[in-house]
Amino acid sequence: MGDLSIGDQQMVEIAKVLSFESKVIIMDEPTDALTDTETESLFRVIRELKSQGRGIVYISHRMKEIFEICDDVTVFRDGQFIAEREVASLTEDSLIEMMVGRKLEDQYPHLDKAPGDIRLKVDNLCGPGVNDVSFTLRKGEILGVSGLMGAGRTELMKVLLRRTAAHQRLRHPGWA
């Protein structure tokens, strides 16, 4: 299995579980390493399992998946049961409100601010699992790093934190 991609390995694990013909299947973040196409394939399998009368506990933080595949949702917050509802009776906002315990207004407000001073500039960062990465982080900015499992996110952070040897040029105001 070592030659398979992370997504393919995940699909093999799911197939292995399905071979036991269990009446109840628990899936904890099963799509984290899957592409959109692989996720759709998994959802087809889940729908088939449902039609066979099997029960599925589907654990996910992805709202889109909850609304697409689940019939009911149980919400926990800080280890406490909050509510159980039919998904069809909820909106994304009402589900988020149950999850965080308050109404979220203007989740992503537009900030009319000029870009701040450069706080971190990375040029041509290289290291184990990282090749030629460049970016700039400015004051007041949140820089997202995304990618599938195995794409290099963790390796990037390790190189940035100097936990691995790397040839890099990092510039930060005040750094020698």
Stockholm file with secondary structure:
# STOCKHOLM 1.0

chainA/1-176         MGDLSIGDQQMVEIAKVLSFESKVIIMDEPTDALTDTETESLFRVIRELKSQGRGIVYISHRMKEIFEICDDVTVFRDGQFIAEREVASLTEDSLIEMMVGRKLEDQYPHLDKAPGDIRLKVDNLCGPGVNDVSFTLRKGEILGVSGLMGAGRTELMKVLLRRTAAHQRLRHPGWA
#=GR chainA/1-176 SS CTTSCHHHHHHHHHHHHHTTCCSEEEEESTTTTCCHHHHHHHHHHHHHHHHTTCEEEEECSCHHHHHHHCSEEEEEETTEEEEEEEGGGCCHHHHHHHHHTSCCCSSSCCCCCCCCCEEEEEEEEEETTEEEEEEEEETTCCCCCCCCTTSSHHHHHHHHTTSSCCEEEEECTTCC
#=GC SS_cons         CTTSCHHHHHHHHHHHHHTTCCSEEEEESTTTTCCHHHHHHHHHHHHHHHHTTCEEEEECSCHHHHHHHCSEEEEEETTEEEEEEEGGGCCHHHHHHHHHTSCCCSSSCCCCCCCCCEEEEEEEEEETTEEEEEEEEETTCCCCCCCCTTSSHHHHHHHHTTSSCCEEEEECTTCC
//
